[in-house]
Amino acid sequence: MTKLDRMIAELCPDGVKYGSLGDVCFKQPKSNISVGRIKELSGLVNDHSIIAFTSGKQDYQIPVNFHIVDGENLYINDGGTADFKYYSGKAAYSDHVFCITIKNDNNSLKYIYYYLKNNESYVNEFLFQGAGIKNLVKKEFMNFKIPLPPLAIQNEIVQILDNFTELTAELTAELTAELTARKKQYIYYLDKLIEKDSEKAGAKWLPLGEIGSFTRGRRFTNRDFVDSGLGCIHYGEIYTHYGLFAEETRSYVSHDMKNSLRMAMPGDLVIAGTGENSEDICKAVAWLGKEEVAVHDDCYIFHHRLNSKYASYLFTTSNFYSQKVKYAAGGKMTRVSGENLAKIMVPVPSLEEQERIVSILDRFDALVTDIKIGLPAEITARQKQYEYYRDKLLNFEETNKWSNK
């Protein structure tokens, strides 16, 4: 029996009473500071700044003279979806944030935070209402029932969850650092093999336009997708679905559309010509399937005389990156033209040397891919473990058998 089990058996052997959130908490004054104003104030930060909470994921630092509340408070998005935040100290919050605090010392606000966080999906589903962007129904939210064990038990649960949260954060940081280190190591060997080693093997630096030709794809939309038919590659899928190579497509369009589209042949490179920023643009996938495939109009088809995998690896080197960002242009969306892609210089060794480089990089890419899959999966598993443990800690037998789930 754990310490917490003994405390529950001793202090509330017959179950735990439930009360409404409004019984133990009260609403802080509504803020009159907009998110825009908070962003403006964040540019005036000095040595005496405070945190400012908004309805977005990002919080800001603003001058201390704009603070609204002090001490322990919970901050909840007033619109959209619930996102509970706990903070103790001077703080400000935007007019789209609902703020509450504890009424007295008989209960722990951080315990209530953990309980609400554990029930975030319920709050989202039942306590946010309205058409379009849903809003928090504050009256119903303040009537939300929560278990209220004795303060000693609340504090013990907070200590356990604080420790577990800290351990989970440390592990996530370690795994993320490991993944970052492996990516840097991968880029180092990639650059060394393709640029330095290929030069030693007699590679010539040529513009991509002398190695092959660029053809822009043609328009199709998500509404054109069918369950089976002509394989197609949409530019967005290059960022979200495909790696460096592909033998099967994720999406299909009707065969009847083929004559109105442009096709990539086996061995061609399909390149995203549009993106949200210059860093990500020009991600490329080598099409290694047996059949030709339709290509979206925000992509370019690179028909070339290189080893297909070598061509795809070229587009991930530091040298290629430094050249493409010079040609990236645009406002809301960043674009690179086929004419400018053709100007980018790359090392071209013999086909035998390309094959040797590919064989080495394939082995290294397999190791990095395993880590890319393994580490995020491990991070997700730890988060699920934490949520399971939190749920177990925060479930109590109620004296009147009432449940809000």
C-alpha positions in Angstrom: 0.0 0.0 0.0 1.4 3.4 -1.0 1.5 6.5 1.2 -1.4 7.9 -0.8 -3.5 4.8 -0.4 -2.9 4.9 3.4 -3.9 8.5 3.5 -7.1 7.8 1.6 -8.0 4.9 3.8 -7.4 6.9 6.9 -8.9 10.3 5.9 -11.8 9.4 3.6 -12.6 5.7 4.0 -16.2 6.2 2.8 -15.4 8.1 -0.4 -14.7 11.7 -1.4 -17.2 14.5 -1.5 -17.6 16.4 -4.8 -18.2 20.1 -5.1 -18.6 22.5 -8.0 -15.7 24.6 -9.2 -17.6 27.7 -8.1 -17.7 26.3 -4.5 -13.9 26.5 -4.2 -12.9 29.1 -6.8 -13.9 32.6 -7.9 -13.5 34.5 -11.2 -10.8 37.1 -11.6 -11.8 40.4 -13.3 -12.1 40.3 -17.1 -9.1 41.7 -18.8 -9.3 44.6 -21.3 -6.0 43.9 -22.9 -6.1 42.5 -26.4 -3.7 39.9 -27.8 -2.5 42.6 -30.2 -1.7 45.0 -27.3 0.1 42.2 -25.5 2.3 41.6 -28.6 3.0 45.3 -28.8 4.0 45.5 -25.1 6.2 42.4 -25.5 8.5 44.7 -27.5 9.0 47.0 -24.4 10.3 44.3 -22.0 12.8 45.4 -19.4 14.4 43.9 -16.3 11.0 44.0 -14.5 8.8 42.0 -16.9 6.0 39.6 -16.2 4.3 36.8 -18.1 1.2 37.5 -20.1 -1.1 34.7 -21.1 -3.1 34.6 -24.4 -5.5 32.2 -25.9 -2.7 30.9 -28.2 0.1 28.5 -27.5 2.6 31.3 -27.1 2.9 33.4 -23.9 4.6 36.7 -23.8 6.7 38.9 -21.4 5.5 42.5 -20.9 6.4 45.3 -18.5 5.4 44.7 -14.9 3.3 47.9 -14.6 0.6 46.1 -16.7 0.0 43.2 -14.4 -3.5 42.2 -13.5 -3.3 39.5 -10.9 -0.8 38.0 -8.4 -0.4 34.7 -6.6 -1.8 31.4 -7.8 -4.2 31.5 -10.8 -5.6 29.2 -13.5 -5.8 30.6 -17.0 -8.3 29.0 -19.5 -9.0 29.9 -23.1 -12.3 31.7 -23.4 -12.8 30.5 -27.0 -11.7 27.7 -29.3 -10.5 24.9 -27.1 -9.6 24.5 -23.5 -6.0 24.9 -22.6 -5.5 25.1 -18.9 -2.4 26.8 -17.5 -1.3 27.2 -13.9 0.9 30.0 -12.8 1.9 31.5 -9.4 3.1 35.1 -9.4 2.3 38.4 -11.0 0.8 38.0 -14.5 -1.4 39.5 -17.1 -3.9 37.9 -19.5 -5.7 38.9 -22.7 -9.4 39.5 -23.0 -9.9 36.0 -24.5 -8.6 34.3 -21.3 -10.8 33.3 -18.4 -9.0 33.5 -15.1 -9.9 31.8 -11.7 -8.3 31.4 -8.4 -8.9 29.6 -5.1 -11.3 31.0 -2.5 -9.4 29.9 0.7 -6.6 27.6 1.9 -8.9 24.6 2.4 -8.1 23.4 -1.2 -5.2 23.4 -3.5 -5.5 25.3 -6.8 -2.8 23.2 -8.4 -4.7 20.1 -7.5 -7.7 21.6 -9.2 -5.5 22.4 -12.2 -4.4 18.8 -12.5 -8.0 17.6 -12.3 -9.2 20.0 -15.0 -6.2 19.1 -17.2 -7.2 15.5 -16.8 -10.7 16.3 -17.9 -9.8 18.7 -20.7 -11.5 16.6 -23.4 -14.7 16.6 -21.4 -14.6 20.4 -21.0 -13.9 20.8 -24.8 -16.8 18.6 -25.7 -19.5 19.7 -23.3 -18.5 23.1 -21.9 -17.6 24.9 -25.2 -20.6 25.8 -27.3 -21.6 27.9 -30.3 -21.3 28.0 -34.1 -17.9 28.5 -35.7 -15.3 29.2 -33.0 -16.9 27.8 -29.8 -16.8 29.7 -26.5 -16.5 28.6 -22.9 -19.9 28.5 -21.2 -18.6 30.1 -17.9 -21.7 29.4 -15.8 -21.6 25.6 -16.6 -17.9 25.6 -16.2 -18.1 27.0 -12.7 -20.8 24.3 -12.0 -18.4 21.6 -13.1 -18.1 18.9 -10.4 -14.7 18.0 -8.9 -13.6 15.6 -6.2 -12.5 17.4 -3.0 -10.5 15.1 -0.8 -8.9 16.5 2.3 -6.1 19.1 1.7 -3.4 16.7 2.8 -4.4 14.2 0.0 -4.6 17.0 -2.6 -1.1 18.1 -1.7 0.2 14.6 -1.9 -1.3 14.1 -5.3 0.2 17.5 -6.4 3.7 16.4 -5.2 3.4 13.1 -7.0 2.3 14.7 -10.3 4.9 17.5 -10.0 7.6 14.9 -9.7 6.2 12.8 -12.6 5.8 15.9 -14.8 9.4 16.9 -14.1 10.7 13.4 -14.9 8.7 13.3 -18.1 9.9 16.7 -19.2 13.5 15.7 -18.5 13.2 12.5 -20.5 11.5 14.3 -23.4 14.3 16.9 -23.4 16.9 14.1 -23.5 15.2 12.2 -26.3 14.7 15.4 -28.3 18.4 16.3 -27.9 19.4 12.8 -29.0 17.2 13.2 -32.1 18.7 16.6 -32.9 22.3 15.3 -32.5 21.6 12.4 -34.8 20.2 14.8 -37.4 23.3 17.0 -37.3 25.5 13.9 -37.5 23.5 12.8 -40.6 23.9 16.2 -42.3 27.6 16.2 -41.6 28.2 12.8 -43.3 25.8 13.6 -46.1 27.7 16.8 -46.9 31.1 15.0 -46.6 30.1 12.1 -48.9 28.3 14.2 -51.6 30.5 17.3 -51.7 34.0 16.5 -50.4 34.4 12.8 -51.3 32.7 13.1 -54.7 35.1 16.0 -55.5 38.0 13.7 -54.7 36.5 11.1 -57.1 36.5 13.7 -59.9 33.0 15.1 -59.6 32.2 18.1 -61.7 30.0 21.0 -60.5 27.2 21.5 -62.9 23.9 23.5 -62.8 20.9 21.3 -62.4 19.6 22.7 -65.8 22.5 20.9 -67.6 21.7 17.6 -65.8 18.0 17.5 -66.5 14.8 19.5 -67.1 12.2 21.0 -64.8 8.5 20.7 -65.6 5.8 22.2 -63.5 2.9 19.9 -62.5 -0.8 20.7 -63.1 -3.7 21.5 -60.9 -5.8 19.0 -59.0 -7.4 19.4 -55.5 -8.4 17.2 -52.6 -11.9 17.1 -54.0 -10.4 15.1 -57.0 -9.1 12.3 -54.8 -10.7 8.9 -55.2 -10.1 5.6 -53.3 -8.2 4.1 -56.2 -7.1 5.1 -59.6 -4.2 7.1 -61.0 -1.5 7.7 -58.4 -0.8 11.3 -57.6 1.5 13.4 -55.4 0.2 16.6 -53.9 2.8 19.2 -52.8 1.5 19.2 -49.2 2.0 15.5 -48.9 5.7 15.9 -49.7 6.0 17.8 -46.4 3.8 15.6 -44.3 3.8 12.1 -45.8 6.8 11.3 -48.0 10.4 10.8 -47.2 13.3 11.0 -49.7 12.0 8.1 -51.8 8.6 6.6 -52.6 7.3 3.6 -54.5 3.6 4.0 -53.8 1.4 7.1 -53.6 -0.8 8.1 -50.8 -3.5 9.6 -53.0 -5.3 8.8 -56.3 -7.3 10.7 -58.9 -9.5 9.3 -61.7 -7.8 7.9 -64.7 -10.0 10.2 -66.8 -8.0 13.2 -65.6 -4.7 11.9 -66.9 -4.7 13.8 -70.2 -5.1 17.1 -68.3 -2.3 16.4 -65.9 1.5 16.2 -66.0 3.2 12.9 -65.1 6.5 12.0 -63.4 8.2 8.9 -64.8 9.9 6.3 -62.6 13.3 7.8 -61.5 12.1 11.4 -61.7 12.3 13.7 -58.7 9.2 15.4 -57.5 10.0 18.7 -55.8 7.7 21.0 -53.7 8.0 24.4 -55.3 5.8 26.1 -52.7 6.1 26.2 -48.9 5.6 28.3 -45.8 9.2 29.4 -45.6 12.5 29.3 -47.5 14.0 26.7 -45.1 11.5 24.0 -45.9 10.8 24.7 -49.6 12.2 22.4 -52.3 11.8 19.2 -50.3 12.2 16.5 -52.9 11.1 12.9 -53.2 12.5 10.4 -55.8 9.6 8.5 -57.5 10.7 4.9 -57.6 7.4 3.3 -58.4 6.9 1.2 -61.6 4.2 3.4 -63.1 4.1 7.1 -63.9 2.4 9.4 -61.4 0.5 12.7 -61.6 2.1 15.7 -60.0 0.5 18.8 -58.4 1.0 22.3 -59.9 2.9 23.5 -56.8 5.5 20.9 -57.6 8.2 20.5 -60.2 9.2 17.3 -62.0 12.9 17.0 -62.4 13.7 14.6 -65.3 17.5 13.9 -65.1 20.4 11.6 -65.8 21.5 11.0 -62.2 21.1 8.1 -59.9 17.5 8.8 -58.6 18.4 8.4 -55.0 21.6 10.4 -55.3 19.5 13.2 -56.8 17.2 13.2 -53.8 20.1 13.2 -51.4 21.5 16.2 -53.3 18.5 18.3 -52.3 19.2 17.8 -48.6 22.8 19.0 -48.5 23.9 22.2 -46.8 25.2 23.5 -50.2 21.9 23.1 -51.9 20.1 24.7 -48.9 22.4 27.8 -49.1 21.7 28.2 -52.8 17.9 27.6 -52.7 17.2 30.3 -50.0 18.7 32.9 -52.3 16.1 32.1 -54.9 13.1 31.7 -52.5 10.6 34.6 -52.8 7.1 35.4 -52.0 4.7 36.8 -49.3 2.3 34.5 -47.5 3.7 31.5 -49.4 7.3 31.1 -50.5 8.1 29.9 -54.0 11.0 28.9 -56.2 10.8 29.0 -59.9 11.9 26.2 -62.2 14.3 28.7 -63.9 16.0 29.4 -60.7 16.2 25.7 -59.7 18.0 25.1 -62.9 20.8 27.5 -61.8 21.7 25.6 -58.6 25.1 24.0 -58.8 25.6 20.4 -57.6 28.5 17.9 -57.7 28.1 15.2 -60.3 30.5 12.3 -60.0 30.4 9.1 -62.1 27.3 6.9 -61.9 29.5 4.3 -60.1 30.5 6.8 -57.5 26.9 8.0 -57.1 25.9 4.4 -56.5 28.7 4.0 -53.9 27.6 7.2 -52.1 23.9 6.1 -52.2 24.7 2.7 -50.7 26.5 4.4 -47.7 23.8 7.0 -47.2 21.0 4.4 -47.4 22.5 2.6 -44.5 23.0 5.7 -42.5 19.5 7.0 -43.4 18.0 3.7 -42.2 19.6 4.2 -38.8 18.4 7.9 -38.5 14.9 6.9 -39.7 14.7 4.3 -37.0 15.6 7.0 -34.5 13.2 9.4 -36.0 10.4 6.8 -35.6 11.7 5.4 -32.3 12.3 8.6 -30.3 9.0 10.4 -31.1 7.2 7.1 -30.3 9.1 6.9 -27.0 8.1 10.5 -26.2 4.5 9.8 -27.0 4.5 6.6 -24.9 5.9 8.5 -21.9 3.2 11.2 -22.3 0.5 8.5 -22.5 2.0 6.8 -19.4 1.9 10.1 -17.6 -1.8 10.7 -18.6 -2.7 7.2 -17.5 -1.0 7.7 -14.1 -2.6 11.1 -13.6 -6.1 9.7 -14.4 -5.6 6.9 -11.8 -4.5 9.4 -9.1 -7.5 11.7 -9.7 -10.3 9.2 -9.7 -12.1 8.8 -6.4 -15.0 6.9 -5.1 -17.7 9.5 -4.4 -19.8 9.5 -1.3 -23.0 10.1 -3.2 -22.0 8.0 -6.3 -22.4 11.1 -8.6 -20.0 11.2 -11.6 -19.6 13.9 -14.2 -18.2 11.5 -16.9 
